[in-house]
């Protein structure tokens, strides 16, 4: 483990932070970019029309380089729920009462509530795939898909414990039954590779404040080619052709900019947030997603071994993400363990009945040793 990585974050020596899946620590260079961006607002006369577009275009380019797919397919959105709601609104126009939407049991609300609204408005049925006892989510989801399935809205790994889903197998079945694949990749994009170009999801969304190491208020969405002509959630003037010509904005333009730009949120090019996102993406690109994932697999492997020795229930490793995992014990013990760790400046999270551990490159060998010592004591 490289101690140099920790120096890139502003984390005190006595803090052991294993909760990136909850809220990642911010890179120092992102904090500096935020401060510069905030200061720019004091001098608005220095901002040119092109600056309303350049930052977003830079992020699209970086996203394609890091995560794959076309830069034209990326949109800048404020939250995962915004992206999922964009997909849900499109689906609402065509889904029928006899059709269904597949979700995973205990999925994060951002990927549930928009579909519940679609169900309420259209009469379409939500089909929730129950957590399989053997943690083989892929097989369970595939078994639930029928010719009446219109949407499969899932995550590449379950947010509570990191148990994985083979998105490529699900996508193949989507094509067989002519259904849409909508992916909430919040708990994987940036922490473990997702081959977006090969997968070709209809929509893929990720909140930025976790594995993308970005400020709260930024999220990333990818729209497949077939979806890029659909109606956006909001009608932003910045998403229209010739919008950089401020003098002629009174001559309203109904033609959208190409690609997924129509799905961008309004006021996307804030000089406050986007420079910090660019700093984070440039660092992620330098590290490489494969390297991040491999590093985290080593850290988690050491911690999992200790939990197994202590009698915790660990999901089968062949169904476990390398960057994020959860372990189980008696329900009444879970809160006490989190509380005891917090009192020792060791931070993990409880999600459902799982103790969820999610490290990043800021974590050192000393962090792992401290964590294991604390588990021994508790």
C-alpha positions in Angstrom: 0.0 0.0 0.0 1.4 3.4 -1.0 1.5 5.9 1.9 1.9 8.6 -0.7 -1.7 8.3 -1.8 -2.9 9.3 1.7 -1.0 12.6 1.4 -3.3 13.5 -1.5 -6.2 13.6 1.0 -6.8 15.8 4.0 -7.2 13.0 6.5 -5.8 13.2 10.1 -3.4 10.5 11.1 -5.7 9.2 13.8 -8.7 8.8 11.5 -9.3 5.4 9.9 -11.9 5.9 7.2 -13.5 2.9 5.5 -16.7 4.5 4.3 -16.1 5.7 0.8 -19.4 4.0 -0.2 -21.1 6.5 2.1 -19.2 9.7 1.3 -15.7 9.7 -0.1 -13.0 12.0 1.3 -12.1 14.8 -1.0 -8.7 15.2 -2.7 -6.7 18.2 -1.7 -6.5 19.3 -5.3 -10.3 19.2 -5.6 -10.7 21.3 -2.5 -8.3 23.8 -3.9 -10.2 23.8 -7.2 -13.5 24.4 -5.3 -12.0 27.4 -3.5 -10.7 28.9 -6.8 -14.0 28.3 -8.5 -15.9 30.0 -5.6 -13.5 33.0 -5.8 -14.2 33.4 -9.5 -17.8 34.3 -8.8 -16.5 37.5 -7.1 -15.4 38.6 -10.6 -18.2 37.6 -13.0 -17.1 40.1 -15.7 -14.1 37.8 -16.4 -16.3 34.9 -17.4 -16.7 34.3 -21.1 -19.7 32.6 -22.8 -17.5 29.6 -23.8 -16.8 29.0 -20.1 -20.5 28.0 -19.7 -19.7 24.9 -21.9 -15.9 24.1 -21.6 -15.9 22.5 -18.2 -18.7 20.1 -19.0 -17.0 19.1 -22.3 -13.8 18.4 -20.5 -15.7 16.1 -18.1 -17.3 14.3 -21.0 -13.9 13.7 -22.5 -12.3 12.5 -19.3 -15.3 10.2 -18.5 -15.0 8.5 -21.9 -11.2 8.0 -21.4 -11.7 6.6 -17.9 -14.9 4.6 -18.1 -15.3 3.9 -21.8 -18.1 4.6 -24.2 -18.4 7.8 -26.3 -17.9 11.2 -24.8 -21.1 12.1 -26.7 -23.0 9.7 -24.4 -22.3 11.5 -21.1 -24.5 14.0 -19.4 -23.9 16.2 -16.4 -26.7 15.7 -13.8 -27.1 16.8 -10.2 -27.9 13.4 -8.6 -28.5 9.7 -9.3 -32.3 10.2 -8.8 -32.3 12.9 -11.5 -30.7 10.4 -13.9 -33.1 7.6 -13.0 -36.0 9.9 -13.2 -34.9 10.9 -16.7 -35.1 7.2 -17.7 -38.4 6.7 -15.9 -40.1 9.6 -17.6 -39.1 8.2 -21.0 -40.4 4.7 -20.0 -43.7 6.1 -18.7 -44.7 7.1 -22.2 -44.8 3.6 -23.6 -45.0 1.1 -20.8 -48.3 -0.9 -20.5 -50.3 -2.1 -17.5 -49.5 -5.7 -18.2 -45.7 -5.1 -18.3 -43.3 -5.1 -15.4 -40.2 -3.3 -14.1 -37.6 -5.5 -12.4 -35.8 -4.1 -9.2 -33.6 -5.7 -6.6 -34.8 -6.2 -3.0 -33.5 -3.5 -0.7 -32.2 -1.4 -3.6 -31.2 2.2 -2.8 -34.3 4.6 -3.0 -33.0 6.6 -5.9 -33.5 3.5 -8.1 -36.9 2.6 -6.6 -39.0 5.7 -6.1 -39.0 6.9 -9.8 -40.2 3.4 -10.8 -42.9 3.4 -8.2 -44.2 6.6 -9.7 -44.2 5.0 -13.2 -46.1 2.1 -11.7 -48.6 4.4 -10.1 -49.2 6.5 -13.3 -49.4 3.6 -15.7 -50.5 0.5 -13.8 -47.3 -1.4 -14.8 -46.1 -3.8 -12.1 -42.9 -3.6 -10.1 -41.3 -7.0 -9.8 -38.9 -7.1 -6.9 -36.2 -9.8 -7.1 -35.7 -11.1 -3.5 -32.2 -11.4 -2.2 -31.0 -15.0 -3.1 -29.8 -17.1 -0.2 -26.7 -18.0 -2.1 -26.0 -14.3 -3.2 -26.2 -15.2 -6.9 -28.1 -12.1 -7.9 -27.5 -12.7 -11.6 -29.3 -16.1 -11.7 -32.1 -14.7 -9.6 -32.6 -11.7 -11.9 -32.4 -13.7 -15.1 -35.1 -16.1 -13.7 -37.4 -13.1 -13.1 -37.2 -11.8 -16.7 -40.2 -12.5 -18.9 -41.6 -11.2 -22.2 -43.6 -8.7 -20.2 -40.4 -7.2 -18.7 -40.1 -3.6 -20.0 -37.3 -2.3 -17.7 -34.5 -3.9 -15.7 -33.3 -1.3 -13.2 -30.5 -2.7 -11.2 -27.0 -2.0 -9.7 -23.8 -3.8 -10.7 -23.3 -4.6 -7.0 -25.8 -4.4 -4.1 -25.2 -1.2 -2.2 -25.5 -2.9 1.3 -22.9 -5.6 0.9 -21.2 -5.5 -2.4 -22.7 -8.7 -3.8 -22.3 -8.5 -7.6 -24.5 -8.7 -10.7 -23.2 -9.8 -14.1 -24.5 -6.9 -16.1 -23.4 -8.4 -19.4 -25.6 -11.5 -18.9 -28.5 -9.3 -17.9 -28.0 -7.1 -21.0 -28.0 -10.1 -23.3 -31.4 -11.2 -21.8 -32.6 -7.6 -22.2 -32.0 -7.8 -25.9 -33.9 -11.1 -26.1 -37.1 -9.7 -24.6 -36.7 -6.2 -25.9 -36.4 -4.5 -22.5 -34.3 -1.5 -21.3 -31.3 -1.8 -19.0 -31.1 1.1 -16.5 -28.0 0.8 -14.2 -27.4 2.7 -11.0 -23.6 2.4 -10.9 -23.1 4.7 -7.9 -21.5 1.9 -5.9 -19.1 0.8 -8.6 -18.2 3.4 -11.2 -14.8 4.6 -10.2 -14.1 1.8 -7.7 -14.1 -1.2 -10.1 -14.1 -1.4 -13.9 -17.4 -1.3 -15.9 -17.0 -1.7 -19.6 -19.6 0.8 -20.7 -18.7 0.5 -24.4 -19.2 -3.3 -24.4 -22.2 -3.2 -22.0 -24.1 -0.6 -24.0 -26.7 0.2 -21.2 -29.7 2.3 -22.1 -28.9 4.5 -19.1 -26.2 4.3 -16.5 -26.1 6.8 -13.6 -23.6 7.3 -10.8 -23.7 9.8 -7.9 -20.4 11.7 -7.8 -19.7 12.0 -4.1 -18.7 8.4 -3.5 -16.3 6.5 -5.8 -16.0 9.4 -8.3 -14.4 11.4 -5.4 -16.4 14.5 -6.5 -18.3 17.2 -4.6 -21.9 16.7 -3.6 -24.2 18.0 -6.3 -22.5 16.4 -9.2 -23.4 13.1 -10.8 -22.7 11.4 -14.2 -25.1 9.8 -16.6 -24.5 7.8 -19.7 -27.2 7.4 -22.3 -27.1 4.7 -24.9 -27.3 5.7 -28.6 -31.0 4.7 -28.9 -31.9 6.9 -26.0 -30.1 10.1 -27.1 -33.1 11.3 -29.1 -35.6 11.0 -26.2 -37.1 13.8 -24.2 -35.0 15.2 -21.3 -36.2 15.8 -17.8 -35.8 19.6 -18.1 -35.6 22.0 -21.0 -32.4 23.9 -20.5 -31.4 26.7 -22.8 -27.8 25.5 -22.4 -28.7 22.3 -24.2 -29.7 24.0 -27.4 -27.8 24.8 -30.5 -26.2 28.3 -30.6 -26.7 28.8 -26.9 -23.2 30.3 -26.6 -24.5 33.3 -28.6 -25.9 35.2 -25.7 -27.0 38.1 -27.8 -29.5 36.0 -29.7 -31.0 34.0 -26.9 -34.3 35.8 -27.5 -34.4 33.9 -30.8 -35.5 30.6 -29.2 -34.0 27.4 -30.6 -35.7 24.1 -30.4 -32.8 22.1 -31.7 -30.9 20.2 -29.0 -27.1 19.9 -28.9 -25.9 16.5 -30.2 -25.5 13.4 -28.1 -26.6 13.2 -24.5 -26.1 16.9 -23.9 -29.9 17.3 -24.0 -30.0 15.5 -20.6 -27.6 17.9 -18.9 -29.1 19.7 -15.9 -29.5 23.5 -16.1 -26.6 25.5 -14.6 -24.3 22.5 -15.1 -21.2 24.6 -15.8 -20.8 26.0 -12.3 -17.2 27.2 -11.8 -17.6 26.1 -8.2 -18.2 22.4 -8.7 -16.9 21.3 -12.1 -13.2 22.2 -11.6 -13.2 20.0 -8.6 -14.7 17.2 -10.6 -12.1 17.6 -13.3 -9.3 17.4 -10.6 -10.9 14.2 -9.3 -11.3 12.6 -12.7 -7.7 13.5 -13.7 -6.5 11.8 -10.6 -8.6 8.7 -11.1 -7.4 8.5 -14.7 -3.8 8.7 -13.5 -4.4 5.9 -11.0 -6.4 3.7 -13.4 -9.6 1.9 -12.4 -8.0 -1.5 -12.6 -5.2 -0.4 -10.2 -7.7 1.1 -7.8 -9.8 -2.1 -7.8 -6.7 -4.3 -7.3 -5.5 -2.2 -4.4 -8.8 -2.3 -2.7 -9.1 -6.1 -3.2 -5.9 -6.5 -1.2 -7.1 -4.3 1.7 -10.5 -6.0 1.8 -9.0 -9.4 1.7 -7.1 -8.8 4.9 -10.2 -7.5 6.7 -12.5 -10.2 5.4 -10.1 -12.8 6.8 -10.3 -11.3 10.3 -14.1 -11.1 10.1 -14.3 -14.8 9.1 -12.0 -15.7 12.0 -14.4 -13.9 14.4 -17.4 -15.8 13.1 -19.1 -13.1 11.0 -21.1 -14.2 8.0 -19.3 -13.2 4.8 -21.0 -13.6 1.4 -19.4 -16.1 -0.9 -16.3 -14.4 -2.3 -17.1 -15.4 -5.9 -20.2 -13.1 -5.6 -18.4 -10.3 -3.8 -17.1 -7.0 -5.3 -13.3 -6.5 -4.7 -13.8 -2.8 -3.7 -16.8 -3.0 -1.3 -18.2 -5.6 0.9 -20.6 -6.2 3.8 -20.6 -8.8 6.6 -23.4 -10.0 8.8 -23.9 -10.8 12.5 -26.7 -10.6 15.0 -28.9 -7.5 14.3 -28.6 -6.2 17.9 -24.8 -6.3 17.6 -24.5 -4.3 14.4 -25.2 -0.8 15.8 -23.0 -1.4 18.8 -20.0 -2.4 16.6 -20.4 0.7 14.5 -20.7 2.9 17.6 -17.6 1.3 19.3 -15.5 1.7 16.1 -16.6 5.4 15.8 -15.5 6.0 19.4 -12.1 4.8 18.3 -12.0 7.1 15.2 -12.6 4.1 12.9 -15.4 4.7 10.4 -17.5 2.2 8.6 -21.2 2.1 8.0 -24.3 0.0 8.7 -26.6 -0.7 5.7 -29.5 -2.9 6.5 -28.1 -5.6 8.8 -24.7 -5.5 7.2 -21.5 -3.9 8.4 -20.3 -2.3 5.2 -16.5 -1.6 4.6 -15.4 0.5 1.7 -11.8 1.6 1.6 -9.9 3.7 -1.0 -6.3 4.5 -1.8 -6.0 6.8 1.2 -6.0 3.7 3.4 -2.6 2.4 4.6 -1.3 -0.8 6.2 -1.6 1.0 9.5 -5.3 1.7 8.9 -5.9 -2.0 8.3 -3.9 -3.0 11.4 -5.8 -0.5 13.6 -9.1 -1.7 12.3 -8.3 -5.4 12.9 -7.1 -4.5 16.5 -10.3 -2.7 17.1 -12.4 -5.7 15.9 -10.3 -7.9 18.2 -11.1 -5.7 21.2 -14.8 -5.3 20.4 
